Amino acid sequence: MQMTRRWLAGLALALVTELAMAVTEPAFAVVRAEAPFELRDYPGFIVAETWVEGSFDAAGRVGFRRIAGYIFGANTTADGASAKIAMTAPVTMEPAGEKIPMTAPVTMEAEQGRWRMHFVMPAGYTLATLPTPKDSRVSLRQVPAHRMAAVRFSGLTTNSSMTEQTAALDAWIGRQGLHAKAAARVARYNDPFTLPWNRRNEILIEVQ
């Protein structure tokens, strides 16, 4: 137990150090901007992801530790060694299940209780060159090019703030004559020690 606590403390320190430094973000092109909203085109990229059950906060903690373990060395390279992978932002979570009205992500959390969290892998890797996760609950996936609508907000990602921002983004998508393709995703860019008013959060919805 003591060894586990020391390992978790060391991992937390390493994560804070990584996130406090400048980390890369997935490249995208802004198609349309009406602050705080943006329409973005993302090229394809690879994610390391895991499925987690529970409330948003509990699932977020478990999923973050699981994928962070992968990028910090819980992996196997082609030559049998392990490798550290650079941290990227944001850390993204989305609810499982079929698409429901975009104004009710909390309803989906209560009904499904299952989330997918992912980290985007740094550019330059391929599925063939990324190390294999040691934890079978972590998988790698190629995400094709896609278009996302985004709204940026600060503060804490509470149920009420996520619901409010998702409803605002859904309304903006409608005004643009667009249609949502999937459930809303929550993207967080800062370490847990960043003051709430300095945090960058986003709700992202893939659109047609």
Secondary structure, DSSP 8 states (H G I E B T S, - for coil): -HHHHHHHHHHHHHHHHHHHS--B----EEEEEETTEEEEEE--EEEEEEEEES-HHHHHHHHHHHHHHHHTT-EE-TTS-------BS-EEEEE-SS---TT-HHHHHHHH-EEEEEEE--TT--TTTS-EESSTT-EEEEE--EEEEEEEE-S---HHHHHHHHHHHHHHHHHTT--B-S--EEEE-S-TTS-GGG--EEEEEEB-
